[in-house]
Amino acid sequence: MNTLTRALADGLTMFGRHLTQLRRRPGELVAALLFPVLMIVMFGYVFGSAIRVPGGGNYREYLMPGLFGMVIFTAVMANALATATDAGRGVMDRLRSLPVTRWAMPFGQSAADLLTGIPGLAALAVCGLVVGWRPHEGAAPALAAFALMILMRMALGWLGIWLGLVMKDEKTVDAFAPIFLPVTMLSNAFVPTEGMPAWLRVLCEWNPVSSLVAALRELFGNPAAPATALPLQHPVAATVLWSLALIAVFMPLAVHAYTHRNR
Amino acid sequence: MEDPIVVAEGLHKRYGDTRALRGLDLEVAKGSVCGVLGPNGAGKSTAVRILATLADPTEGRASVAGFDVVRQAGEVRRRIGLAGQSAAVDEYLTGRENLRMFGRFHHLGRRRARQRADELLERFGLADAADKPASGYSGGMRRRLDLIASLVVDPEVLFLDEPTTGLDPRSRGEIWQAVRDLVAQGTTVLLTTQYLDEADQLADDIAVIDHGRVIARDTPDRLKAQIGTRLDVVLADPADAVRAAGLLTVRAGRGEPDLSGERLSLPVGEITLPEAVRELDAAGIAAVDVSLRRPTLDEVFLKLTDRPKETV
């Protein structure tokens, strides 16, 4: 077996491990599927009843790209938690004592997360269609929108894997969980940024979540506020750049943190 | 030592200001069982982690089966098994799934990995629980699964880091039997333990570690011989204790006697049991029980590390 086929085999074994785990914990998938329903009810009907979309338009059409962004962002927590659990319980040390290709663990985790993330996105899309959301620009831009989401999920997943490896403890990751929600809220996902104070507005406009959400609104043809900030004027390019930058930074950091032997 | 399979030379390990190892030297002969004993925090686990390629030494060198643990970590990993405190199985997976996964990580191939998992489960009495998730296993079953997870390929050297800590006596016995079976096949074992009877039961050789260094290295028998024989006396009347201790110390004592109520224990040199009884009888001291025994490894250990027993 040469190095490359061995590396691929290791990655596949790790991926298979995550799939088996998921079969043992169907609750996790159920939660991932229920989350979008809950979000649509909460934001679409509870908050949405009091929010006005700039230039008119249905709030739920405005909201859907925001919810997609939120679901994509859960990749950080999901990956951090899975990785920290392995690191904290000694499974990772056993794997590190085996002749396993160094990057098989983080890559297997990343691939497994993408696979579990897709049903969540599909569930959200179906719920959206039920409450009146539609992609208006046709099939090709809609597919591009989903591709963009998967790219961003992968990028955020690597950030999560690195965080999990650095924290090494599921309880620490759990303690950080409440911080992740505001990060998605500090964006254009749920309300237009125009009404915000200037300093907050800048923060929100440069949040990668905002780029993704703006890109989705453009590709799905959903209502959007007029863009002023640079990343929101070219949201598709900004999202691709954000994703590549996150991957370029956190993929090597994660592999290094996994391989590092100073524990 | 002839043909050592594990060699550590001058290992140092620092974590920030903590110095976990301070010049640890250790050799383990091929096919032997080396018991590494030490109080908590003495550096046992750190030594195992370095030898098993999980951590790099700050200074010094180590090799396993002729391969350097830092520069040739991949070769070392192909030849070792690690079980105990430093390693775990995936609790969401069944025993069988765990073993198959580890087999595939050893690049056994799908079919061979399946066969090997079935063989091991059968041999170590886990066949009935094989298809239950490991999270539902009892403590003893989980340790056994953990142990056999390190045997997926026959390791040349097996590192057992406190393999029975927290287990009930019956489960400990099962793990011990499994280790003995492996040793009979020629596997070299490096075992860390807090239980001295475990080392006594399993090890050919003992290394006592304290403050990150090996402070004694010998067979259990010779370590015990170092501190001589002990004479234990249970007196009919506790009031005789001091007199009896003085008498026996003058006759054959080799150190301070331990007195506690009617019980008296003292390290002795040349004395036979009848001589000790006659000595007490002549002085009119009535004894309920008199026995001459070799020291336990606990006594050796406490003497060597010079610490109160609670910290062991």
Boltz contact constraints between the chains, C-beta under 6 A:
constraints:
  - contact:
      token1: [A, 13]
      token2: [B, 104]
      max_distance: 6.0
  - contact:
      token1: [A, 17]
      token2: [B, 101]
      max_distance: 6.0
  - contact:
      token1: [A, 20]
      token2: [B, 93]
      max_distance: 6.0
  - contact:
      token1: [A, 20]
      token2: [B, 97]
      max_distance: 6.0
  - contact:
      token1: [A, 21]
      token2: [B, 92]
      max_distance: 6.0
  - contact:
      token1: [A, 24]
      token2: [B, 92]
      max_distance: 6.0
  - contact:
      token1: [A, 24]
      token2: [B, 133]
      max_distance: 6.0
  - contact:
      token1: [A, 89]
      token2: [B, 88]
      max_distance: 6.0
  - contact:
      token1: [A, 90]
      token2: [B, 87]
      max_distance: 6.0
  - contact:
      token1: [A, 90]
      token2: [B, 88]
      max_distance: 6.0
  - contact:
      token1: [A, 91]
      token2: [B, 88]
      max_distance: 6.0
  - contact:
      token1: [A, 91]
      token2: [B, 90]
      max_distance: 6.0
  - contact:
      token1: [A, 93]
      token2: [B, 54]
      max_distance: 6.0
  - contact:
      token1: [A, 93]
      token2: [B, 86]
      max_distance: 6.0
  - contact:
      token1: [A, 93]
      token2: [B, 87]
      max_distance: 6.0
  - contact:
      token1: [A, 94]
      token2: [B, 87]
      max_distance: 6.0
  - contact:
      token1: [A, 96]
      token2: [B, 54]
      max_distance: 6.0
  - contact:
      token1: [A, 97]
      token2: [B, 52]
      max_distance: 6.0
  - contact:
      token1: [A, 97]
      token2: [B, 82]
      max_distance: 6.0
  - contact:
      token1: [A, 98]
      token2: [B, 77]
      max_distance: 6.0
  - contact:
      token1: [A, 98]
      token2: [B, 105]
      max_distance: 6.0
  - contact:
      token1: [A, 99]
      token2: [B, 74]
      max_distance: 6.0
  - contact:
      token1: [A, 99]
      token2: [B, 77]
      max_distance: 6.0
  - contact:
      token1: [A, 99]
      token2: [B, 78]
      max_distance: 6.0
  - contact:
      token1: [A, 100]
      token2: [B, 105]
      max_distance: 6.0
  - contact:
      token1: [A, 261]
      token2: [B, 55]
      max_distance: 6.0
  - contact:
      token1: [A, 261]
      token2: [B, 56]
      max_distance: 6.0
  - contact:
      token1: [A, 263]
      token2: [B, 55]
      max_distance: 6.0
